[in-house]
Amino acid sequence: LAQAIFVIFRDSSGSCSRPAFAKNMPDFKLAVDKNNKATELALLRVCGTVQQNPHMRAFWASTISFFLAFLGWFALAPLALEVATSMGTCENQLYPPEDNPKRVAYLKYKSLKTGKAYCQYGKNDDTNPTDCNPVPQDILASGTADEKMQYRPGVLADCVCTPGTECKDIIANAGVAAVASTIFVRIALGTLLERFGPVNVQSGLMTFGAFWVAMAAAITAPWNYTLIRFFIGCAGATFVTNQFWCSLMFSPNVVGTANATAAGWGNLGGGVTQIFMISVLFNPMVSSGMPANTAWRVAMIVPAVLFLICAATMKLLCWDTPTAKRFDVSVTGKTQKPSLWDYVVVLKDIRVIVMIFQYSACFGTELAMNNQLATHFRTYFQMDAADASALAGAFGLMNLFARSLGGITSDILFKYVGFRGRIWAQFLALFFEAVFLFCFGMVDSSQPWYVALAVLICFSLFVQMAEGTSYGIVPFMNKQQLAVVSALVGAGGNLGAVIAGFCFYKPINDPLLPFQVHAGYVMFWALLSPCYYWREHGGMFHGPAVDKTVVDKTSVDKTSVDKTPEPAGKKPQAAESTETTV
């Protein structure tokens, strides 16, 4: 970890002076390669005009916009029970226990705080109950009024929304809708980015998202709750721009770290929103006297305003590429115009298919957890909103360093072991993600909350690392179709969340089994890592087929990871040694 932190922050001085080794480079604040891509990730070197420092402007713009997109995307998740109460869809609102005492959700309910169960004398079947056991005859003869109660509705939560209830299904459907819409938008972005460039696309997505986040304040029924979450989900496509933009700005020796850090700190919004929406906005509003029904609606306006500010700032202050305000496909070495046929060409590669589903097993898992964890802790562990959101937020907060750690690990192994190091980093991250996800599914409500938290943190560490190692490989898969590959792999993450929602968490009426089944899905795709093999890079168990002596005799442009043509007027410079590591 110490080495990871050192790599990220080295040369990150806020000083505007250029490092000594960059004196012979073009007039940029960062050292660059022959294609004007930055060869360092100096996080705090943000000064200078857009012409002097387009790299770090793009890095921070892509990171902050994705962070805010995540914050707005999952803002409704920690507020799910408050929204359900406002819509009147809680089990005890739809079926008052006084009139419907034999609802299964009630029969299975037990308060963890008081230890009291709804069925005072137990239920007639532990697995599939149909009624509570009757009051014993001796209690009927001499017991108190409370002891004579067969049912105890007073122990029920304010909003019963446990597995198997209509409330739980509504929340699950809306969660799936929120990630499903992003699949289509992310795929479309492969072409849209090539046509309009990262700045225009990212600003457009944030503006569109702002409208629907604000509209969340008007939710009144399940149908518009699901619809609004569907359209808010479009903002999740900002991830594709995030990765594509950084790939245009940073050279191969740091692109894994840059992509992982930008995406990881963006994903951090998924953890921050769990705490921000409850502890910073909702709870203080309620404490000041605002009704809960009004407080969560007002809270949704805040991320909408932040969306608009971010969109305007990007449009005014950022460039698409190091040397041009607007992107042109020739920068990636692509000769033909963008076409839908590009998707067909890319999908013919089995390695791309495997990467799509491996990303569904890591980023898709993160999205599923962002939808599930807060409600899981509130309903299964019966925590209050603030505590549940804090534990759920811990999962996302690991993005502060874990995804970057995955990218850094991928870059370091690439430097010392070659390309196979990136594949091994990917495999190990997914493998241990599956192990700890299964372990999390074994933590039941009888164990202390800190046991669940400890396993959750280990699980989150490898989830985020796997995301970082994935995009340590993506820029090398098909360099001419980088935008399309980035879009398809990004869409795969959302596909994984849809698969998890529909196949694991919605149909299985058990609080823990879905996590265990989901772990099996992750392990399956981890074991397909040996499918990665390129003649010029090698594979998991093999080196490159191209002999090193042959590579050395070829030109730098042919062996470089980035084959971008030299901009007019720029004098070619020697390539970085790490670019030719094969």
C-alpha positions as CSV (number, residue, x, y, z in Angstrom):
1,L,0.0,0.0,0.0
2,A,2.9,2.4,0.8
3,Q,4.3,1.7,-2.6
4,A,1.0,2.3,-4.2
5,I,0.6,5.7,-2.5
6,F,4.1,6.7,-3.4
7,V,3.5,5.9,-7.1
8,I,0.2,7.9,-7.2
9,F,1.6,11.0,-5.5
10,R,5.2,11.1,-6.7
11,D,5.9,14.3,-8.6
12,S,2.4,15.5,-7.5
13,S,3.7,18.9,-6.3
14,G,1.4,21.8,-6.8
15,S,4.3,23.8,-8.1
16,C,3.8,25.2,-11.6
17,S,7.5,24.7,-12.5
18,R,8.2,21.8,-14.9
19,P,10.3,18.9,-13.8
20,A,13.9,18.8,-15.0
21,F,13.4,15.8,-17.2
22,A,10.5,17.6,-19.0
23,K,12.6,20.6,-20.2
24,N,13.1,19.2,-23.7
25,M,9.4,18.3,-24.1
26,P,6.6,20.4,-25.7
27,D,5.2,23.2,-23.5
28,F,3.1,21.1,-21.2
29,K,3.1,21.2,-17.4
30,L,3.5,17.4,-17.4
31,A,6.2,15.3,-19.1
32,V,4.8,13.8,-22.3
33,D,5.7,11.1,-24.8
34,K,6.0,11.5,-28.6
35,N,2.2,11.6,-28.9
36,N,1.9,14.4,-26.3
37,K,0.4,12.0,-23.8
38,A,1.4,12.5,-20.2
39,T,4.0,10.0,-18.9
40,E,3.3,10.9,-15.2
41,L,0.2,11.3,-13.1
42,A,0.9,14.5,-11.0
43,L,-2.3,14.8,-9.1
44,L,-1.7,18.3,-7.6
45,R,-0.1,19.9,-10.7
46,V,-3.3,21.6,-11.8
47,C,-2.1,25.1,-12.7
48,G,-1.6,26.5,-16.2
49,T,-3.9,27.2,-19.1
50,V,-5.8,24.5,-20.9
51,Q,-3.1,24.6,-23.6
52,Q,-0.4,24.0,-21.0
53,N,-2.2,21.4,-18.8
54,P,-5.0,19.6,-20.7
55,H,-4.0,16.3,-19.2
56,M,-4.8,17.1,-15.5
57,R,-7.8,19.1,-16.5
58,A,-9.2,16.1,-18.3
59,F,-8.3,13.8,-15.4
60,W,-10.0,15.9,-12.7
61,A,-13.0,16.7,-14.9
62,S,-13.6,13.1,-15.8
63,T,-13.1,12.1,-12.1
64,I,-15.3,14.7,-10.6
65,S,-18.1,14.3,-13.2
66,F,-18.1,10.6,-12.7
67,F,-18.1,11.0,-8.9
68,L,-21.1,13.3,-9.0
69,A,-22.8,11.0,-11.5
70,F,-22.5,8.1,-9.1
71,L,-23.7,10.3,-6.2
72,G,-26.9,11.2,-8.1
73,W,-27.3,7.8,-9.7
74,F,-27.6,6.0,-6.3
75,A,-28.9,8.9,-4.2
76,L,-32.3,7.2,-3.9
77,A,-30.8,3.8,-2.7
78,P,-30.2,4.8,1.0
79,L,-33.6,6.6,0.9
80,A,-35.5,3.6,-0.4
81,L,-37.6,2.9,2.7
82,E,-38.5,6.6,3.0
83,V,-39.6,6.7,-0.6
84,A,-41.5,3.4,-0.1
85,T,-43.3,5.0,2.9
86,S,-44.2,8.1,0.8
87,M,-45.6,5.8,-2.0
88,G,-47.5,3.7,0.6
89,T,-45.9,0.5,-0.6
90,C,-44.6,-0.9,2.7
91,E,-46.1,-4.3,3.7
92,N,-47.7,-2.8,6.8
93,Q,-49.2,0.0,4.7
94,L,-50.6,-2.3,2.0
95,Y,-51.7,-5.0,4.5
96,P,-52.3,-3.5,8.0
97,P,-51.4,-6.3,10.5
98,E,-54.6,-5.7,12.4
99,D,-56.6,-6.8,9.4
100,N,-54.0,-9.2,7.9
101,P,-52.2,-10.9,10.8
102,K,-51.1,-13.9,8.9
103,R,-48.9,-12.2,6.2
104,V,-45.7,-14.3,5.8
105,A,-43.5,-11.1,6.2
106,Y,-45.1,-10.6,9.7
107,L,-44.9,-14.2,10.7
108,K,-41.1,-14.3,10.0
109,Y,-40.4,-11.0,11.7
110,K,-38.3,-10.7,14.8
111,S,-36.9,-7.5,16.3
112,L,-33.1,-7.8,16.8
113,K,-33.1,-4.9,19.3
114,T,-35.7,-6.3,21.7
115,G,-35.4,-10.0,20.8
116,K,-39.2,-10.1,20.5
117,A,-40.9,-11.9,17.6
118,Y,-44.2,-11.0,15.9
119,C,-45.4,-14.5,16.8
120,Q,-45.1,-14.4,20.6
121,Y,-45.2,-18.2,21.0
122,G,-43.5,-19.2,17.7
123,K,-44.8,-20.0,14.3
124,N,-46.3,-23.3,13.0
125,D,-43.4,-23.8,10.5
126,D,-40.0,-22.3,10.7
127,T,-39.5,-22.3,6.9
128,N,-42.9,-21.7,5.4
129,P,-45.2,-20.5,8.2
130,T,-48.9,-20.0,7.7
131,D,-49.8,-18.8,11.2
132,C,-48.5,-18.2,14.7
133,N,-48.8,-20.8,17.3
134,P,-51.8,-20.3,19.5
135,V,-51.5,-18.9,23.1
136,P,-51.1,-21.8,25.6
137,Q,-54.1,-22.6,27.7
138,D,-52.5,-21.8,31.0
139,I,-51.5,-18.3,29.7
140,L,-55.1,-17.8,28.6
141,A,-56.3,-18.7,32.0
142,S,-54.0,-16.6,34.1
143,G,-51.7,-14.4,31.9
144,T,-51.7,-10.7,31.5
145,A,-53.2,-8.9,28.5
146,D,-49.8,-8.8,26.7
147,E,-49.1,-12.4,27.4
148,K,-52.5,-13.4,25.9
149,M,-51.6,-11.8,22.5
150,Q,-50.9,-14.4,19.8
151,Y,-49.7,-11.6,17.4
152,R,-47.5,-8.6,18.4
153,P,-47.8,-6.0,15.6
154,G,-46.0,-3.5,17.9
155,V,-42.6,-5.2,17.2
156,L,-42.8,-4.6,13.5
157,A,-40.7,-1.9,11.8
158,D,-42.2,1.3,10.6
159,C,-41.8,0.0,7.1
160,V,-41.7,-3.7,6.6
161,C,-39.9,-4.3,3.4
162,T,-38.3,-7.8,3.8
163,P,-37.7,-10.4,1.0
164,G,-40.9,-11.6,-0.5
165,T,-42.9,-8.4,0.0
166,E,-44.2,-6.2,-2.8
167,C,-42.2,-3.3,-1.3
168,K,-39.0,-5.3,-1.8
169,D,-39.9,-6.2,-5.4
170,I,-40.6,-2.5,-6.2
171,I,-37.2,-1.4,-4.8
172,A,-35.5,-4.3,-6.6
173,N,-37.2,-3.5,-10.0
174,A,-36.3,0.2,-9.7
175,G,-32.7,-0.8,-8.8
176,V,-32.4,-3.0,-11.9
177,A,-34.0,-0.2,-14.1
178,A,-31.3,2.2,-12.8
179,V,-28.5,0.0,-14.1
180,A,-30.3,-1.4,-17.1
181,S,-30.6,2.0,-18.9
182,T,-26.9,2.6,-18.6
183,I,-26.2,-0.5,-20.7
184,F,-27.7,1.0,-23.8
185,V,-26.2,4.4,-23.3
186,R,-22.8,3.1,-22.6
187,I,-22.9,1.0,-25.8
188,A,-24.0,4.1,-27.8
189,L,-21.2,6.1,-26.3
190,G,-18.7,4.2,-28.4
191,T,-19.9,6.0,-31.5
192,L,-21.0,9.2,-29.8
193,L,-17.6,9.8,-28.3
194,E,-16.0,9.5,-31.7
195,R,-18.5,11.9,-33.2
196,F,-18.8,14.5,-30.5
197,G,-15.7,14.1,-28.3
198,P,-15.4,13.6,-24.5
199,V,-16.2,17.1,-23.4
200,N,-19.5,17.4,-25.3
201,V,-20.7,13.9,-24.4
202,Q,-19.8,14.3,-20.7
203,S,-21.5,17.7,-20.4
204,G,-24.5,16.4,-22.2
205,L,-24.9,13.4,-19.9
206,M,-24.6,15.5,-16.8
207,T,-27.2,18.0,-18.0
208,F,-29.6,15.2,-18.9
209,G,-29.0,13.5,-15.6
210,A,-29.6,16.8,-13.6
211,F,-33.2,17.0,-15.0
212,W,-34.1,13.5,-13.9
213,V,-32.4,13.7,-10.5
214,A,-34.4,16.8,-9.8
215,M,-37.6,15.1,-11.0
216,A,-37.1,12.4,-8.3
217,A,-38.5,15.0,-5.9
218,A,-41.9,14.4,-7.6
219,I,-42.1,10.6,-7.1
220,T,-45.6,9.5,-6.0
221,A,-46.0,5.9,-7.2
222,P,-44.0,2.8,-8.1
223,W,-44.3,3.4,-11.8
224,N,-42.7,6.9,-11.8
225,Y,-40.2,5.8,-9.2
226,T,-39.0,3.1,-11.5
227,L,-39.2,5.4,-14.6
228,I,-37.2,8.1,-12.9
229,R,-34.5,5.8,-11.7
230,F,-34.3,4.4,-15.2
231,F,-33.5,7.8,-16.7
232,I,-31.2,8.8,-13.8
233,G,-29.2,5.7,-14.7
234,C,-28.2,7.2,-18.0
235,A,-25.7,9.4,-16.0
236,G,-23.9,6.2,-15.2
237,A,-22.6,6.1,-18.8
238,T,-20.2,8.9,-17.8
239,F,-17.8,6.1,-16.9
240,V,-17.1,5.3,-20.5
241,T,-16.1,9.0,-21.1
242,N,-14.0,8.8,-18.0
243,Q,-11.9,5.9,-19.2
244,F,-11.8,7.0,-22.9
245,W,-10.7,10.5,-22.0
246,C,-7.9,9.4,-19.7
247,S,-6.7,6.9,-22.4
248,L,-6.4,9.8,-24.8
249,M,-4.4,11.9,-22.3
250,F,-2.0,9.4,-20.6
251,S,0.7,7.2,-22.1
252,P,0.8,3.4,-21.7
253,N,3.3,3.5,-18.8
254,V,0.7,5.2,-16.5
255,V,-2.6,4.7,-18.3
256,G,-3.5,1.8,-16.0
257,T,-3.0,3.9,-12.9
258,A,-4.7,7.0,-14.5
259,N,-7.7,5.0,-15.6
260,A,-8.0,3.2,-12.2
261,T,-7.6,6.3,-10.2
262,A,-10.1,8.4,-12.2
263,A,-12.7,5.6,-12.2
264,G,-12.0,4.6,-8.6
265,W,-12.4,8.1,-7.2
266,G,-15.4,8.5,-9.4
267,N,-16.9,5.3,-8.0
268,L,-16.3,6.7,-4.6
269,G,-19.5,8.7,-5.2
270,G,-21.4,5.5,-4.7
271,G,-20.1,5.2,-1.2
272,V,-20.3,8.9,-0.4
273,T,-23.9,9.1,-1.4
274,Q,-24.9,6.5,1.1
275,I,-23.7,8.8,3.9
276,F,-24.3,12.1,2.2
277,M,-28.0,11.7,1.5
278,I,-28.8,10.4,4.9
279,S,-26.4,11.9,7.5
280,V,-25.7,15.2,5.7
281,L,-29.0,16.1,4.1
282,F,-32.0,13.9,5.2
283,N,-31.4,13.5,9.0
284,P,-30.6,17.2,9.6
285,M,-33.6,18.3,7.7
286,V,-35.9,16.0,9.7
287,S,-34.2,17.1,13.0
288,S,-35.0,20.7,12.1
289,G,-38.7,19.9,11.9
290,M,-39.2,19.1,8.2
291,P,-41.5,16.1,7.6
292,A,-39.7,13.0,6.3
293,N,-41.8,13.0,3.2
294,T,-40.6,16.5,2.3
295,A,-37.0,16.1,3.5
296,W,-36.0,13.3,1.1
297,R,-37.5,15.2,-1.8
298,V,-35.6,18.4,-1.0
299,A,-32.4,16.4,-0.6
300,M,-32.7,15.2,-4.2
301,I,-32.4,18.7,-5.5
302,V,-28.8,19.1,-4.2
303,P,-27.1,16.5,-6.5
304,A,-29.1,17.9,-9.5
305,V,-27.6,21.4,-8.9
306,L,-24.1,19.9,-8.6
307,F,-24.7,18.1,-12.0
308,L,-25.4,21.4,-13.8
309,I,-22.4,23.2,-12.3
310,C,-20.1,20.4,-13.3
311,A,-21.4,20.3,-16.9
312,A,-20.9,24.0,-17.4
313,T,-17.4,23.9,-15.9
314,M,-16.3,21.1,-18.2
315,K,-17.7,22.7,-21.3
316,L,-15.8,26.0,-20.6
317,L,-12.5,24.8,-19.3
318,C,-11.5,21.4,-20.9
319,W,-10.2,20.0,-24.2
320,D,-10.7,16.6,-25.7
321,T,-7.1,15.8,-26.5
322,P,-3.7,17.2,-25.5
323,T,-3.4,19.3,-28.6
324,A,-6.9,19.9,-29.8
325,K,-10.1,21.2,-28.4
326,R,-12.2,18.7,-30.3
327,F,-11.5,15.0,-30.8
328,D,-10.8,13.4,-34.2
329,V,-10.8,9.7,-34.8
330,S,-7.4,9.9,-36.6
331,V,-5.9,10.4,-33.1
332,T,-6.4,6.7,-32.4
333,G,-5.0,5.6,-35.8
334,K,-8.5,4.9,-37.1
335,T,-8.9,5.7,-40.8
336,Q,-12.6,5.1,-41.4
337,K,-15.5,7.1,-39.9
338,P,-17.4,5.7,-36.8
339,S,-19.9,3.0,-37.7
340,L,-22.3,0.6,-36.0
341,W,-20.4,-2.1,-37.8
342,D,-17.5,-1.4,-35.5
343,Y,-19.4,-3.1,-32.6
344,V,-19.8,-6.3,-34.7
345,V,-16.1,-6.3,-35.5
346,V,-15.1,-5.9,-31.9
347,L,-17.5,-8.5,-30.6
348,K,-16.0,-11.2,-32.9
349,D,-13.1,-11.2,-30.5
350,I,-13.7,-13.8,-27.8
351,R,-11.2,-11.9,-25.5
352,V,-13.5,-8.9,-25.6
353,I,-16.5,-11.1,-24.7
354,V,-14.6,-12.5,-21.7
355,M,-13.6,-9.0,-20.6
356,I,-17.2,-7.8,-20.8
357,F,-18.4,-10.5,-18.5
358,Q,-15.4,-10.2,-16.2
359,Y,-16.2,-6.6,-15.8
360,S,-19.8,-7.6,-15.1
361,A,-18.4,-9.7,-12.3
362,C,-16.6,-6.8,-10.6
363,F,-18.2,-3.4,-11.6
364,G,-21.6,-5.2,-11.9
365,T,-21.1,-6.5,-8.4
366,E,-20.4,-3.0,-7.1
367,L,-23.5,-1.6,-8.7
368,A,-25.5,-4.4,-7.2
369,M,-24.1,-3.7,-3.8
370,N,-24.8,0.0,-4.1
371,N,-28.5,-1.0,-4.7
372,Q,-28.7,-3.7,-2.0
373,L,-26.5,-3.0,1.0
374,A,-28.3,-0.1,2.7
375,T,-31.6,-1.9,2.5
376,H,-30.0,-5.2,3.5
377,F,-28.6,-3.7,6.7
378,R,-31.8,-1.9,7.5
379,T,-34.1,-4.9,7.0
380,Y,-32.0,-7.9,7.8
381,F,-29.8,-6.4,10.5
382,Q,-32.6,-3.9,11.5
383,M,-30.2,-0.9,11.8
384,D,-31.4,2.6,11.7
385,A,-30.9,4.7,8.5
386,A,-27.7,6.4,9.6
387,D,-25.9,3.3,10.8
388,A,-27.0,1.2,7.7
389,S,-25.9,4.0,5.3
390,A,-22.5,4.2,7.1
391,L,-21.9,0.5,6.7
392,A,-23.1,0.5,3.1
393,G,-20.9,3.6,2.5
394,A,-17.8,1.7,3.7
395,F,-18.1,-0.5,0.7
396,G,-18.0,2.4,-1.8
397,L,-15.4,4.4,0.2
398,M,-12.8,1.7,-0.5
399,N,-12.7,3.3,-4.0
400,L,-10.5,6.0,-2.4
401,F,-7.5,3.8,-3.0
402,A,-8.6,0.2,-3.9
403,R,-9.3,0.7,-7.6
404,S,-6.1,2.7,-8.0
405,L,-4.3,-0.1,-6.2
406,G,-5.6,-2.5,-8.9
407,G,-4.3,-0.2,-11.7
408,I,-1.0,0.3,-10.0
409,T,-0.6,-3.4,-9.4
410,S,-1.3,-4.1,-13.1
411,D,1.2,-1.5,-14.2
412,I,3.9,-2.7,-11.8
413,L,3.5,-6.4,-12.9
414,F,3.5,-5.2,-16.5
415,K,6.8,-3.5,-15.9
416,Y,8.5,-6.4,-14.3
417,V,6.7,-9.5,-15.7
418,G,5.3,-8.3,-19.0
419,F,1.7,-8.4,-20.2
420,R,1.0,-11.7,-18.4
421,G,1.4,-9.7,-15.2
422,R,-1.7,-7.7,-16.1
423,I,-3.7,-10.9,-16.6
424,W,-2.5,-12.5,-13.4
425,A,-3.5,-9.3,-11.5
426,Q,-7.0,-9.6,-13.1
427,F,-7.4,-13.2,-12.2
428,L,-6.3,-12.9,-8.5
429,A,-8.5,-9.8,-7.9
430,L,-11.6,-11.6,-9.2
431,F,-10.7,-14.9,-7.4
432,F,-10.5,-13.2,-4.0
433,E,-13.5,-11.1,-4.7
434,A,-15.6,-14.3,-5.2
435,V,-14.1,-15.7,-2.0
436,F,-15.0,-12.7,0.2
437,L,-18.4,-12.2,-1.4
438,F,-19.3,-15.8,-0.5
439,C,-18.0,-15.1,3.1
440,F,-20.2,-12.0,3.3
441,G,-23.2,-14.2,2.4
442,M,-22.4,-16.4,5.4
443,V,-22.6,-13.6,8.0
444,D,-26.1,-13.8,9.6
445,S,-27.9,-11.4,11.9
446,S,-26.8,-13.4,15.0
447,Q,-23.3,-12.1,14.5
448,P,-22.1,-8.6,15.5
449,W,-22.3,-5.9,12.9
450,Y,-18.5,-5.5,12.9
451,V,-18.1,-9.0,11.5
452,A,-20.1,-8.1,8.5
453,L,-18.2,-4.8,8.2
454,A,-14.8,-6.6,8.3
455,V,-15.8,-9.1,5.6
456,L,-17.4,-6.3,3.5
457,I,-14.2,-4.3,3.5
458,C,-12.1,-7.2,2.3
459,F,-14.7,-8.0,-0.3
460,S,-14.8,-4.4,-1.5
461,L,-11.0,-4.2,-1.7
462,F,-10.9,-6.9,-4.3
463,V,-14.0,-5.7,-6.2
464,Q,-12.4,-2.3,-6.7
465,M,-9.0,-3.8,-7.5
466,A,-10.6,-6.1,-10.2
467,E,-12.1,-3.0,-11.8
468,G,-8.7,-1.3,-11.9
469,T,-7.0,-4.4,-13.3
470,S,-9.7,-4.7,-16.0
471,Y,-9.0,-1.3,-17.4
472,G,-5.3,-2.0,-17.2
473,I,-6.0,-4.5,-20.0
474,V,-8.7,-2.7,-22.0
475,P,-6.4,-0.1,-23.7
476,F,-4.3,-2.9,-25.2
477,M,-7.2,-5.1,-26.6
478,N,-7.9,-3.2,-29.8
479,K,-6.2,0.1,-30.0
480,Q,-8.0,1.3,-33.2
481,Q,-11.4,0.6,-31.6
482,L,-10.6,1.9,-28.1
483,A,-13.8,3.9,-27.8
484,V,-16.0,0.9,-28.8
485,V,-14.1,-1.6,-26.6
486,S,-14.3,0.9,-23.6
487,A,-18.0,1.3,-24.2
488,L,-18.8,-2.4,-24.5
489,V,-16.8,-3.3,-21.4
490,G,-18.4,-0.5,-19.5
491,A,-21.8,-1.7,-20.5
492,G,-20.8,-5.1,-19.4
493,G,-20.6,-3.8,-15.8
494,N,-24.2,-2.7,-15.9
495,L,-25.2,-6.0,-17.5
496,G,-23.7,-7.7,-14.5
497,A,-25.8,-5.6,-12.2
498,V,-29.0,-6.5,-14.2
499,I,-28.1,-10.2,-14.1
500,A,-27.5,-10.0,-10.4
501,G,-30.7,-8.2,-9.7
502,F,-33.0,-10.4,-11.8
503,C,-31.3,-13.7,-11.3
504,F,-29.9,-13.6,-7.8
505,Y,-31.4,-10.9,-5.5
506,K,-35.0,-10.5,-6.7
507,P,-36.1,-14.2,-7.2
508,I,-34.4,-15.7,-4.1
509,N,-36.5,-15.0,-1.0
510,D,-33.6,-15.4,1.4
511,P,-31.5,-12.6,2.8
512,L,-28.1,-14.4,2.4
513,L,-28.3,-17.0,-0.4
514,P,-28.3,-14.4,-3.2
515,F,-24.8,-13.3,-2.1
516,Q,-23.5,-16.9,-2.2
517,V,-24.9,-17.6,-5.6
518,H,-23.5,-14.3,-6.9
519,A,-20.0,-15.4,-5.6
520,G,-20.3,-18.5,-7.9
521,Y,-20.9,-16.2,-10.9
522,V,-17.8,-14.2,-10.1
523,M,-15.7,-17.2,-9.7
524,F,-16.8,-18.7,-13.0
525,W,-15.6,-15.7,-15.0
526,A,-12.4,-15.4,-13.0
527,L,-11.5,-18.9,-14.1
528,L,-11.7,-17.9,-17.8
529,S,-8.7,-15.5,-17.5
530,P,-6.5,-18.0,-19.5
531,C,-8.6,-17.0,-22.6
532,Y,-6.5,-13.8,-22.9
533,Y,-3.7,-14.2,-25.4
534,W,-2.2,-12.0,-28.0
535,R,0.8,-12.8,-30.2
536,E,2.5,-9.5,-29.5
537,H,1.7,-9.6,-25.7
538,G,1.4,-13.2,-24.8
539,G,-1.0,-14.7,-22.3
540,M,-1.5,-15.9,-18.7
541,F,0.9,-18.8,-19.1
542,H,2.8,-17.9,-22.3
543,G,5.1,-15.1,-23.4
544,P,4.7,-13.2,-26.7
545,A,5.0,-15.3,-29.9
546,V,7.0,-12.4,-31.5
547,D,10.7,-12.9,-30.8
548,K,12.3,-10.0,-28.8
549,T,15.2,-9.6,-31.4
550,V,12.6,-9.1,-34.1
551,V,10.8,-6.6,-32.1
552,D,13.9,-4.6,-31.5
553,K,14.6,-4.3,-35.2
554,T,11.2,-2.8,-35.9
555,S,10.4,0.9,-35.6
556,V,9.3,2.4,-32.3
557,D,5.9,3.1,-33.8
558,K,5.3,-0.5,-34.6
559,T,6.2,-1.8,-31.2
560,S,4.6,1.0,-29.2
561,V,1.4,0.3,-27.4
562,D,0.0,3.6,-28.8
563,K,0.2,4.0,-32.6
564,T,-1.2,7.5,-32.7
565,P,0.1,9.5,-35.6
566,E,2.4,12.4,-34.8
567,P,0.6,15.8,-34.8
568,A,1.8,18.2,-37.4
569,G,4.6,20.4,-36.4
570,K,5.8,18.2,-33.5
571,K,9.2,16.7,-33.5
572,P,9.2,13.0,-32.8
573,Q,10.8,12.0,-29.5
574,A,12.1,8.7,-28.2
575,A,9.4,6.4,-26.8
576,E,9.3,5.5,-23.2
577,S,11.0,2.2,-22.5
578,T,7.8,0.8,-20.8
579,E,5.9,1.3,-24.0
580,T,8.0,-1.3,-25.8
581,T,8.0,-3.9,-23.0
582,V,6.7,-7.0,-24.9
